[in-house]
Amino acid sequence: MKTIKVSVVTPDGPVYEADVEMVSTKAKSGELGILPGHIPLVAPLEISAVRLKKEGKTQYIAVSGGFLEVRPDKVTILAQAAERAEDIDVARAKAAKERAERRLQSKQDDIDFKRAEMALKRALNRLNVAEMK
């Protein structure tokens, strides 16, 4: 079966690099499925899971936004943050979720609600991806 090279990179360095059969992720414009030979594309990503199909198995990576660049032979994901499912600290993600929920429920004027909403989305995404492993 044909494969495509995938690199997931953050400001802290590479998170994942392998040849896979298919990449699925959620861009701002909707769900994307990328196979070898896909047309070139650049798209902003949502906070979501990246699904990588390799040798009949699916691997998951939680990404916190970023960009996807597709070339016929390579997919590069430049993410602000990314974690492989097996590397996610579930206790830390649950604590972040609870902290964000408390901030959103608080009626204080000094709370940045947009930032708290984004923190909640990131924490929920990490928890969802951790469950998929």
N, CA, C and O atoms as a GROMACS GRO file, in nm:
protein
  532
    1MET      N    1   0.084  -0.118   0.000
    1MET     CA    2   0.000   0.000   0.000
    1MET      C    3   0.088   0.125   0.000
    1MET      O    4   0.193   0.128   0.065
    2LYS      N    5   0.045   0.227  -0.073
    2LYS     CA    6   0.119   0.353  -0.079
    2LYS      C    7   0.115   0.424   0.056
    2LYS      O    8   0.018   0.411   0.131
    3THR      N    9   0.220   0.499   0.084
    3THR     CA   10   0.225   0.575   0.208
    3THR      C   11   0.264   0.720   0.179
    3THR      O   12   0.313   0.754   0.070
    4ILE      N   13   0.242   0.803   0.279
    4ILE     CA   14   0.279   0.944   0.272
    4ILE      C   15   0.354   0.976   0.401
    4ILE      O   16   0.316   0.931   0.509
    5LYS      N   17   0.459   1.054   0.390
    5LYS     CA   18   0.540   1.092   0.507
    5LYS      C   19   0.466   1.200   0.586
    5LYS      O   20   0.415   1.296   0.527
    6VAL      N   21   0.459   1.184   0.718
    6VAL     CA   22   0.391   1.281   0.805
    6VAL      C   23   0.489   1.331   0.910
    6VAL      O   24   0.560   1.252   0.973
    7SER      N   25   0.491   1.462   0.929
    7SER     CA   26   0.569   1.524   1.036
    7SER      C   27   0.477   1.615   1.115
    7SER      O   28   0.409   1.700   1.060
    8VAL      N   29   0.476   1.595   1.247
    8VAL     CA   30   0.403   1.684   1.336
    8VAL      C   31   0.509   1.756   1.419
    8VAL      O   32   0.587   1.693   1.491
    9VAL      N   33   0.511   1.889   1.407
    9VAL     CA   34   0.616   1.969   1.469
    9VAL      C   35   0.554   2.080   1.553
    9VAL      O   36   0.454   2.141   1.514
   10THR      N   37   0.615   2.105   1.670
   10THR     CA   38   0.574   2.214   1.758
   10THR      C   39   0.694   2.306   1.777
   10THR      O   40   0.805   2.272   1.734
   11PRO      N   41   0.676   2.421   1.841
   11PRO     CA   42   0.791   2.507   1.872
   11PRO      C   43   0.896   2.435   1.959
   11PRO      O   44   1.014   2.472   1.958
   12ASP      N   45   0.853   2.333   2.033
   12ASP     CA   46   0.946   2.257   2.118
   12ASP      C   47   1.018   2.146   2.044
   12ASP      O   48   1.106   2.082   2.100
   13GLY      N   49   0.982   2.123   1.918
   13GLY     CA   50   1.048   2.019   1.839
   13GLY      C   51   0.950   1.920   1.779
   13GLY      O   52   0.829   1.937   1.792
   14PRO      N   53   1.003   1.817   1.712
   14PRO     CA   54   0.916   1.717   1.648
   14PRO      C   55   0.842   1.631   1.750
   14PRO      O   56   0.897   1.596   1.855
   15VAL      N   57   0.718   1.597   1.718
   15VAL     CA   58   0.635   1.513   1.803
   15VAL      C   59   0.613   1.377   1.738
   15VAL      O   60   0.605   1.275   1.807
   16TYR      N   61   0.604   1.376   1.605
   16TYR     CA   62   0.575   1.252   1.533
   16TYR      C   63   0.635   1.261   1.394
   16TYR      O   64   0.630   1.366   1.330
   17GLU      N   65   0.690   1.150   1.348
   17GLU     CA   66   0.741   1.143   1.211
   17GLU      C   67   0.736   0.998   1.167
   17GLU      O   68   0.798   0.911   1.229
   18ALA      N   69   0.660   0.972   1.059
   18ALA     CA   70   0.647   0.834   1.010
   18ALA      C   71   0.581   0.836   0.872
   18ALA      O   72   0.529   0.939   0.827
   19ASP      N   73   0.586   0.722   0.807
   19ASP     CA   74   0.512   0.703   0.682
   19ASP      C   75   0.380   0.638   0.718
   19ASP      O   76   0.377   0.535   0.786
   20VAL      N   77   0.270   0.698   0.673
   20VAL     CA   78   0.137   0.647   0.704
   20VAL      C   79   0.056   0.630   0.576
   20VAL      O   80   0.092   0.680   0.470
   21GLU      N   81  -0.055   0.558   0.588
   21GLU     CA   82  -0.142   0.535   0.474
   21GLU      C   83  -0.244   0.646   0.457
   21GLU      O   84  -0.286   0.675   0.345
   22MET      N   85  -0.286   0.708   0.568
   22MET     CA   86  -0.387   0.812   0.562
   22MET      C   87  -0.377   0.904   0.682
   22MET      O   88  -0.344   0.860   0.792
   23VAL      N   89  -0.405   1.032   0.660
   23VAL     CA   90  -0.410   1.132   0.767
   23VAL      C   91  -0.550   1.192   0.766
   23VAL      O   92  -0.600   1.231   0.661
   24SER      N   93  -0.613   1.200   0.882
   24SER     CA   94  -0.743   1.265   0.896
   24SER      C   95  -0.733   1.368   1.006
   24SER      O   96  -0.676   1.342   1.112
   25THR      N   97  -0.788   1.486   0.980
   25THR     CA   98  -0.786   1.591   1.081
   25THR      C   99  -0.897   1.690   1.052
   25THR      O  100  -0.965   1.681   0.950
   26LYS      N  101  -0.915   1.784   1.144
   26LYS     CA  102  -1.021   1.884   1.130
   26LYS      C  103  -0.959   2.021   1.108
   26LYS      O  104  -0.891   2.076   1.195
   27ALA      N  105  -0.984   2.074   0.989
   27ALA     CA  106  -0.939   2.210   0.957
   27ALA      C  107  -1.053   2.307   0.987
   27ALA      O  108  -1.165   2.264   1.015
   28LYS      N  109  -1.024   2.435   0.981
   28LYS     CA  110  -1.129   2.536   1.004
   28LYS      C  111  -1.242   2.520   0.904
   28LYS      O  112  -1.357   2.550   0.935
   29SER      N  113  -1.209   2.472   0.782
   29SER     CA  114  -1.309   2.456   0.677
   29SER      C  115  -1.383   2.323   0.684
   29SER      O  116  -1.478   2.302   0.608
   30GLY      N  117  -1.342   2.233   0.773
   30GLY     CA  118  -1.409   2.104   0.786
   30GLY      C  119  -1.312   1.988   0.796
   30GLY      O  120  -1.190   2.008   0.803
   31GLU      N  121  -1.366   1.869   0.796
   31GLU     CA  122  -1.287   1.746   0.810
   31GLU      C  123  -1.207   1.719   0.682
   31GLU      O  124  -1.259   1.733   0.572
   32LEU      N  125  -1.081   1.680   0.699
   32LEU     CA  126  -0.994   1.649   0.585
   32LEU      C  127  -0.941   1.507   0.597
   32LEU      O  128  -0.902   1.463   0.705
   33GLY      N  129  -0.939   1.436   0.486
   33GLY     CA  130  -0.876   1.306   0.476
   33GLY      C  131  -0.769   1.316   0.368
   33GLY      O  132  -0.799   1.356   0.256
   34ILE      N  133  -0.647   1.280   0.400
   34ILE     CA  134  -0.536   1.296   0.306
   34ILE      C  135  -0.473   1.160   0.279
   34ILE      O  136  -0.434   1.088   0.371
   35LEU      N  137  -0.464   1.128   0.151
   35LEU     CA  138  -0.401   1.005   0.105
   35LEU      C  139  -0.277   1.040   0.025
   35LEU      O  140  -0.261   1.155  -0.016
   36PRO      N  141  -0.186   0.943   0.001
   36PRO     CA  142  -0.069   0.971  -0.082
   36PRO      C  143  -0.112   1.028  -0.218
   36PRO      O  144  -0.209   0.981  -0.278
   37GLY      N  145  -0.039   1.129  -0.266
   37GLY     CA  146  -0.070   1.191  -0.394
   37GLY      C  147  -0.173   1.303  -0.387
   37GLY      O  148  -0.216   1.354  -0.491
   38HIS      N  149  -0.213   1.341  -0.266
   38HIS     CA  150  -0.312   1.449  -0.248
   38HIS      C  151  -0.260   1.578  -0.311
   38HIS      O  152  -0.139   1.602  -0.314
   39ILE      N  153  -0.351   1.661  -0.360
   39ILE     CA  154  -0.310   1.789  -0.417
   39ILE      C  155  -0.252   1.880  -0.308
   39ILE      O  156  -0.290   1.868  -0.191
   40PRO      N  157  -0.162   1.970  -0.345
   40PRO     CA  158  -0.106   2.062  -0.245
   40PRO      C  159  -0.216   2.146  -0.179
   40PRO      O  160  -0.313   2.186  -0.242
   41LEU      N  161  -0.197   2.170  -0.049
   41LEU     CA  162  -0.299   2.238   0.031
   41LEU      C  163  -0.234   2.294   0.156
   41LEU      O  164  -0.144   2.234   0.212
   42VAL      N  165  -0.280   2.410   0.198
   42VAL     CA  166  -0.244   2.466   0.328
   42VAL      C  167  -0.374   2.504   0.396
   42VAL      O  168  -0.459   2.570   0.336
   43ALA      N  169  -0.390   2.462   0.522
   43ALA     CA  170  -0.516   2.490   0.593
   43ALA      C  171  -0.489   2.512   0.741
   43ALA      O  172  -0.406   2.443   0.800
   44PRO      N  173  -0.560   2.609   0.802
   44PRO     CA  174  -0.550   2.626   0.948
   44PRO      C  175  -0.629   2.513   1.016
   44PRO      O  176  -0.734   2.472   0.969
   45LEU      N  177  -0.574   2.465   1.128
   45LEU     CA  178  -0.636   2.354   1.200
   45LEU      C  179  -0.716   2.400   1.321
   45LEU      O  180  -0.686   2.501   1.384
   46GLU      N  181  -0.818   2.322   1.352
   46GLU     CA  182  -0.895   2.339   1.475
   46GLU      C  183  -0.820   2.268   1.588
   46GLU      O  184  -0.726   2.192   1.564
   47ILE      N  185  -0.863   2.292   1.710
   47ILE     CA  186  -0.816   2.212   1.823
   47ILE      C  187  -0.888   2.078   1.805
   47ILE      O  188  -1.010   2.070   1.818
   48SER      N  189  -0.812   1.973   1.775
   48SER     CA  190  -0.874   1.845   1.743
   48SER      C  191  -0.773   1.732   1.748
   48SER      O  192  -0.657   1.751   1.783
   49ALA      N  193  -0.821   1.613   1.714
   49ALA     CA  194  -0.735   1.495   1.704
   49ALA      C  195  -0.690   1.478   1.560
   49ALA      O  196  -0.767   1.498   1.467
   50VAL      N  197  -0.565   1.440   1.544
   50VAL     CA  198  -0.514   1.399   1.413
   50VAL      C  199  -0.511   1.247   1.418
   50VAL      O  200  -0.452   1.188   1.509
   51ARG      N  201  -0.575   1.185   1.318
   51ARG     CA  202  -0.578   1.039   1.312
   51ARG      C  203  -0.483   0.994   1.201
   51ARG      O  204  -0.491   1.040   1.088
   52LEU      N  205  -0.395   0.903   1.235
   52LEU     CA  206  -0.295   0.854   1.142
   52LEU      C  207  -0.312   0.703   1.126
   52LEU      O  208  -0.293   0.628   1.221
   53LYS      N  209  -0.346   0.660   1.005
   53LYS     CA  210  -0.365   0.518   0.980
   53LYS      C  211  -0.235   0.459   0.929
   53LYS      O  212  -0.182   0.500   0.825
   54LYS      N  213  -0.184   0.361   1.004
   54LYS     CA  214  -0.056   0.300   0.970
   54LYS      C  215  -0.065   0.150   0.995
   54LYS      O  216  -0.094   0.106   1.106
   55GLU      N  217  -0.041   0.072   0.890
   55GLU     CA  218  -0.042  -0.073   0.899
   55GLU      C  219  -0.173  -0.126   0.961
   55GLU      O  220  -0.170  -0.217   1.043
   56GLY      N  221  -0.285  -0.068   0.921
   56GLY     CA  222  -0.415  -0.113   0.968
   56GLY      C  223  -0.455  -0.065   1.106
   56GLY      O  224  -0.565  -0.094   1.152
   57LYS      N  225  -0.367   0.009   1.174
   57LYS     CA  226  -0.397   0.061   1.307
   57LYS      C  227  -0.406   0.213   1.301
   57LYS      O  228  -0.345   0.276   1.214
   58THR      N  229  -0.481   0.270   1.392
   58THR     CA  230  -0.495   0.416   1.397
   58THR      C  231  -0.423   0.470   1.519
   58THR      O  232  -0.443   0.423   1.631
   59GLN      N  233  -0.340   0.570   1.495
   59GLN     CA  234  -0.270   0.640   1.602
   59GLN      C  235  -0.331   0.779   1.612
   59GLN      O  236  -0.378   0.835   1.513
   60TYR      N  237  -0.330   0.835   1.734
   60TYR     CA  238  -0.394   0.964   1.757
   60TYR      C  239  -0.294   1.065   1.816
   60TYR      O  240  -0.208   1.030   1.897
   61ILE      N  241  -0.309   1.189   1.771
   61ILE     CA  242  -0.230   1.299   1.825
   61ILE      C  243  -0.325   1.414   1.853
   61ILE      O  244  -0.403   1.452   1.766
   62ALA      N  245  -0.319   1.469   1.973
   62ALA     CA  246  -0.398   1.587   2.007
   62ALA      C  247  -0.321   1.710   1.963
   62ALA      O  248  -0.206   1.730   2.002
   63VAL      N  249  -0.384   1.794   1.879
   63VAL     CA  250  -0.319   1.919   1.838
   63VAL      C  251  -0.403   2.037   1.885
   63VAL      O  252  -0.526   2.032   1.885
   64SER      N  253  -0.334   2.142   1.924
   64SER     CA  254  -0.400   2.264   1.971
   64SER      C  255  -0.390   2.371   1.864
   64SER      O  256  -0.325   2.474   1.883
   65GLY      N  257  -0.456   2.347   1.752
   65GLY     CA  258  -0.452   2.442   1.642
   65GLY      C  259  -0.322   2.432   1.567
   65GLY      O  260  -0.241   2.342   1.589
   66GLY      N  261  -0.302   2.527   1.477
   66GLY     CA  262  -0.182   2.528   1.395
   66GLY      C  263  -0.217   2.525   1.248
   66GLY      O  264  -0.325   2.568   1.208
   67PHE      N  265  -0.125   2.473   1.168
   67PHE     CA  266  -0.145   2.468   1.024
   67PHE      C  267  -0.106   2.332   0.970
   67PHE      O  268  -0.020   2.262   1.023
   68LEU      N  269  -0.174   2.296   0.861
   68LEU     CA  270  -0.149   2.172   0.789
   68LEU      C  271  -0.098   2.209   0.650
   68LEU      O  272  -0.161   2.289   0.581
   69GLU      N  273   0.014   2.152   0.611
   69GLU     CA  274   0.065   2.172   0.475
   69GLU      C  275   0.071   2.035   0.409
   69GLU      O  276   0.136   1.943   0.459
   70VAL      N  277   0.004   2.023   0.295
   70VAL     CA  278   0.000   1.897   0.223
   70VAL      C  279   0.073   1.914   0.090
   70VAL      O  280   0.047   2.007   0.014
   71ARG      N  281   0.164   1.821   0.064
   71ARG     CA  282   0.228   1.808  -0.066
   71ARG      C  283   0.203   1.664  -0.111
   71ARG      O  284   0.169   1.580  -0.028
   72PRO      N  285   0.217   1.634  -0.238
   72PRO     CA  286   0.184   1.498  -0.284
   72PRO      C  287   0.256   1.386  -0.208
   72PRO      O  288   0.203   1.276  -0.197
   73ASP      N  289   0.377   1.414  -0.157
   73ASP     CA  290   0.454   1.310  -0.090
   73ASP      C  291   0.475   1.333   0.059
   73ASP      O  292   0.539   1.251   0.125
   74LYS      N  293   0.422   1.445   0.114
   74LYS     CA  294   0.447   1.476   0.254
   74LYS      C  295   0.338   1.564   0.314
   74LYS      O  296   0.285   1.653   0.248
   75VAL      N  297   0.305   1.535   0.440
   75VAL     CA  298   0.212   1.618   0.518
   75VAL      C  299   0.291   1.672   0.637
   75VAL      O  300   0.354   1.596   0.711
   76THR      N  301   0.287   1.803   0.655
   76THR     CA  302   0.351   1.866   0.770
   76THR      C  303   0.245   1.936   0.852
   76THR      O  304   0.167   2.016   0.800
   77ILE      N  305   0.242   1.907   0.980
   77ILE     CA  306   0.150   1.975   1.072
   77ILE      C  307   0.236   2.059   1.165
   77ILE      O  308   0.318   2.006   1.241
   78LEU      N  309   0.216   2.190   1.158
   78LEU     CA  310   0.285   2.284   1.245
   78LEU      C  311   0.184   2.324   1.351
   78LEU      O  312   0.092   2.402   1.324
   79ALA      N  313   0.201   2.272   1.471
   79ALA     CA  314   0.104   2.293   1.578
   79ALA      C  315   0.163   2.376   1.691
   79ALA      O  316   0.283   2.369   1.719
   80GLN      N  317   0.076   2.454   1.756
   80GLN     CA  318   0.121   2.528   1.873
   80GLN      C  319   0.159   2.432   1.984
   80GLN      O  320   0.254   2.455   2.059
   81ALA      N  321   0.082   2.323   1.996
   81ALA     CA  322   0.111   2.216   2.091
   81ALA      C  323   0.055   2.087   2.033
   81ALA      O  324  -0.049   2.089   1.967
   82ALA      N  325   0.123   1.977   2.058
   82ALA     CA  326   0.077   1.846   2.010
   82ALA      C  327   0.129   1.738   2.103
   82ALA      O  328   0.242   1.744   2.151
   83GLU      N  329   0.044   1.637   2.127
   83GLU     CA  330   0.082   1.525   2.213
   83GLU      C  331   0.027   1.396   2.156
   83GLU      O  332  -0.090   1.389   2.117
   84ARG      N  333   0.110   1.296   2.151
   84ARG     CA  334   0.064   1.163   2.112
   84ARG      C  335  -0.026   1.110   2.223
   84ARG      O  336  -0.005   1.142   2.340
   85ALA      N  337  -0.124   1.029   2.187
   85ALA     CA  338  -0.222   0.978   2.285
   85ALA      C  339  -0.154   0.914   2.405
   85ALA      O  340  -0.196   0.936   2.519
   86GLU      N  341  -0.050   0.836   2.380
   86GLU     CA  342   0.016   0.764   2.490
   86GLU      C  343   0.100   0.855   2.579
   86GLU      O  344   0.142   0.815   2.688
   87ASP      N  345   0.127   0.978   2.533
   87ASP     CA  346   0.208   1.072   2.612
   87ASP      C  347   0.126   1.170   2.695
   87ASP      O  348   0.182   1.248   2.772
   88ILE      N  349  -0.006   1.166   2.681
   88ILE     CA  350  -0.092   1.263   2.751
   88ILE      C  351  -0.101   1.227   2.899
   88ILE      O  352  -0.130   1.113   2.935
   89ASP      N  353  -0.076   1.325   2.983
   89ASP     CA  354  -0.091   1.312   3.128
   89ASP      C  355  -0.238   1.340   3.160
   89ASP      O  356  -0.279   1.456   3.168
   90VAL      N  357  -0.316   1.233   3.180
   90VAL     CA  358  -0.460   1.245   3.199
   90VAL      C  359  -0.494   1.327   3.324
   90VAL      O  360  -0.585   1.409   3.320
   91ALA      N  361  -0.422   1.306   3.432
   91ALA     CA  362  -0.449   1.381   3.556
   91ALA      C  363  -0.428   1.531   3.533
   91ALA      O  364  -0.507   1.613   3.580
   92ARG      N  365  -0.322   1.566   3.461
   92ARG     CA  366  -0.294   1.707   3.431
   92ARG      C  367  -0.402   1.766   3.340
   92ARG      O  368  -0.443   1.880   3.358
   93ALA      N  369  -0.449   1.688   3.243
   93ALA     CA  370  -0.554   1.735   3.152
   93ALA      C  371  -0.686   1.754   3.228
   93ALA      O  372  -0.758   1.850   3.203
   94LYS      N  373  -0.716   1.663   3.320
   94LYS     CA  374  -0.839   1.678   3.400
   94LYS      C  375  -0.831   1.802   3.488
   94LYS      O  376  -0.929   1.874   3.503
   95ALA      N  377  -0.714   1.827   3.547
   95ALA     CA  378  -0.696   1.946   3.630
   95ALA      C  379  -0.712   2.074   3.547
   95ALA      O  380  -0.772   2.171   3.593
   96ALA      N  381  -0.660   2.074   3.425
   96ALA     CA  382  -0.674   2.190   3.337
   96ALA      C  383  -0.820   2.211   3.299
   96ALA      O  384  -0.867   2.325   3.292
   97LYS      N  385  -0.892   2.102   3.275
   97LYS     CA  386  -1.036   2.110   3.242
   97LYS      C  387  -1.114   2.171   3.359
   97LYS      O  388  -1.195   2.261   3.339
   98GLU      N  389  -1.088   2.122   3.478
   98GLU     CA  390  -1.160   2.173   3.597
   98GLU      C  391  -1.128   2.320   3.621
   98GLU      O  392  -1.216   2.399   3.656
   99ARG      N  393  -1.001   2.358   3.602
   99ARG     CA  394  -0.960   2.497   3.620
   99ARG      C  395  -1.031   2.588   3.520
   99ARG      O  396  -1.079   2.696   3.555
  100ALA      N  397  -1.039   2.544   3.395
  100ALA     CA  398  -1.105   2.624   3.291
  100ALA      C  399  -1.255   2.634   3.319
  100ALA      O  400  -1.315   2.740   3.299
  101GLU      N  401  -1.316   2.525   3.364
  101GLU     CA  402  -1.459   2.528   3.397
  101GLU      C  403  -1.487   2.625   3.512
  101GLU      O  404  -1.586   2.698   3.508
  102ARG      N  405  -1.401   2.625   3.613
  102ARG     CA  406  -1.420   2.718   3.726
  102ARG      C  407  -1.410   2.863   3.677
  102ARG      O  408  -1.489   2.948   3.719
  103ARG      N  409  -1.314   2.890   3.590
  103ARG     CA  410  -1.299   3.026   3.538
  103ARG      C  411  -1.423   3.068   3.459
  103ARG      O  412  -1.469   3.182   3.470
  104LEU      N  413  -1.475   2.976   3.380
  104LEU     CA  414  -1.593   3.010   3.299
  104LEU      C  415  -1.717   3.031   3.386
  104LEU      O  416  -1.803   3.112   3.351
  105GLN      N  417  -1.727   2.960   3.498
  105GLN     CA  418  -1.842   2.974   3.587
  105GLN      C  419  -1.832   3.097   3.676
  105GLN      O  420  -1.932   3.147   3.727
  106SER      N  421  -1.711   3.145   3.694
  106SER     CA  422  -1.691   3.262   3.780
  106SER      C  423  -1.747   3.387   3.712
  106SER      O  424  -1.741   3.399   3.590
  107LYS      N  425  -1.799   3.475   3.789
  107LYS     CA  426  -1.860   3.598   3.734
  107LYS      C  427  -1.769   3.719   3.751
  107LYS      O  428  -1.815   3.833   3.748
  108GLN      N  429  -1.641   3.694   3.770
  108GLN     CA  430  -1.547   3.804   3.791
  108GLN      C  431  -1.519   3.876   3.660
  108GLN      O  432  -1.515   3.815   3.553
  109ASP      N  433  -1.499   4.007   3.671
  109ASP     CA  434  -1.474   4.089   3.552
  109ASP      C  435  -1.334   4.070   3.494
  109ASP      O  436  -1.312   4.095   3.375
  110ASP      N  437  -1.241   4.027   3.576
  110ASP     CA  438  -1.103   4.016   3.528
  110ASP      C  439  -1.073   3.883   3.456
  110ASP      O  440  -0.959   3.860   3.417
  111ILE      N  441  -1.174   3.797   3.438
  111ILE     CA  442  -1.156   3.668   3.371
  111ILE      C  443  -1.165   3.688   3.220
  111ILE      O  444  -1.259   3.750   3.170
  112ASP      N  445  -1.068   3.635   3.147
  112ASP     CA  446  -1.069   3.638   3.001
  112ASP      C  447  -1.144   3.512   2.956
  112ASP      O  448  -1.087   3.403   2.951
  113PHE      N  449  -1.274   3.529   2.924
  113PHE     CA  450  -1.358   3.414   2.894
  113PHE      C  451  -1.315   3.342   2.766
  113PHE      O  452  -1.321   3.219   2.760
  114LYS      N  453  -1.271   3.415   2.666
  114LYS     CA  454  -1.226   3.352   2.540
  114LYS      C  455  -1.106   3.261   2.569
  114LYS      O  456  -1.098   3.149   2.518
  115ARG      N  457  -1.013   3.311   2.648
  115ARG     CA  458  -0.895   3.231   2.682
  115ARG      C  459  -0.934   3.107   2.764
  115ARG      O  460  -0.880   2.999   2.743
  116ALA      N  461  -1.029   3.124   2.856
  116ALA     CA  462  -1.076   3.010   2.936
  116ALA      C  463  -1.148   2.907   2.849
  116ALA      O  464  -1.133   2.787   2.870
  117GLU      N  465  -1.226   2.954   2.750
  117GLU     CA  466  -1.294   2.862   2.657
  117GLU      C  467  -1.192   2.781   2.577
  117GLU      O  468  -1.210   2.661   2.557
  118MET      N  469  -1.087   2.848   2.530
  118MET     CA  470  -0.984   2.779   2.453
  118MET      C  471  -0.910   2.676   2.541
  118MET      O  472  -0.878   2.567   2.495
  119ALA      N  473  -0.883   2.712   2.665
  119ALA     CA  474  -0.817   2.618   2.758
  119ALA      C  475  -0.906   2.496   2.780
  119ALA      O  476  -0.856   2.384   2.787
  120LEU      N  477  -1.037   2.519   2.792
  120LEU     CA  478  -1.130   2.408   2.811
  120LEU      C  479  -1.132   2.318   2.687
  120LEU      O  480  -1.130   2.196   2.699
  121LYS      N  481  -1.135   2.377   2.568
  121LYS     CA  482  -1.133   2.298   2.444
  121LYS      C  483  -1.006   2.214   2.434
  121LYS      O  484  -1.011   2.097   2.396
  122ARG      N  485  -0.892   2.274   2.468
  122ARG     CA  486  -0.765   2.200   2.462
  122ARG      C  487  -0.766   2.083   2.560
  122ARG      O  488  -0.723   1.972   2.526
  123ALA      N  489  -0.814   2.108   2.682
  123ALA     CA  490  -0.817   2.002   2.784
  123ALA      C  491  -0.911   1.890   2.742
  123ALA      O  492  -0.877   1.772   2.756
  124LEU      N  493  -1.028   1.924   2.691
  124LEU     CA  494  -1.124   1.822   2.646
  124LEU      C  495  -1.067   1.741   2.530
  124LEU      O  496  -1.084   1.619   2.524
  125ASN      N  497  -1.000   1.808   2.438
  125ASN     CA  498  -0.938   1.739   2.325
  125ASN      C  499  -0.832   1.639   2.374
  125ASN      O  500  -0.828   1.525   2.328
  126ARG      N  501  -0.748   1.683   2.467
  126ARG     CA  502  -0.645   1.594   2.521
  126ARG      C  503  -0.707   1.473   2.591
  126ARG      O  504  -0.659   1.360   2.576
  127LEU      N  505  -0.814   1.496   2.668
  127LEU     CA  506  -0.880   1.385   2.736
  127LEU      C  507  -0.943   1.288   2.635
  127LEU      O  508  -0.933   1.167   2.652
  128ASN      N  509  -1.008   1.341   2.532
  128ASN     CA  510  -1.068   1.257   2.427
  128ASN      C  511  -0.963   1.172   2.356
  128ASN      O  512  -0.982   1.052   2.336
  129VAL      N  513  -0.853   1.235   2.320
  129VAL     CA  514  -0.746   1.163   2.250
  129VAL      C  515  -0.684   1.056   2.341
  129VAL      O  516  -0.653   0.947   2.295
  130ALA      N  517  -0.667   1.088   2.468
  130ALA     CA  518  -0.609   0.991   2.563
  130ALA      C  519  -0.697   0.867   2.574
  130ALA      O  520  -0.647   0.756   2.591
  131GLU      N  521  -0.828   0.885   2.565
  131GLU     CA  522  -0.922   0.771   2.572
  131GLU      C  523  -0.914   0.683   2.448
  131GLU      O  524  -0.949   0.565   2.455
  132MET      N  525  -0.870   0.739   2.335
  132MET     CA  526  -0.867   0.665   2.208
  132MET      C  527  -0.750   0.570   2.195
  132MET      O  528  -0.752   0.482   2.109
  133LYS      N  529  -0.648   0.586   2.278
  133LYS     CA  530  -0.524   0.507   2.257
  133LYS      C  531  -0.542   0.360   2.268
  133LYS      O  532  -0.445   0.286   2.252
   0.00000   0.00000   0.00000
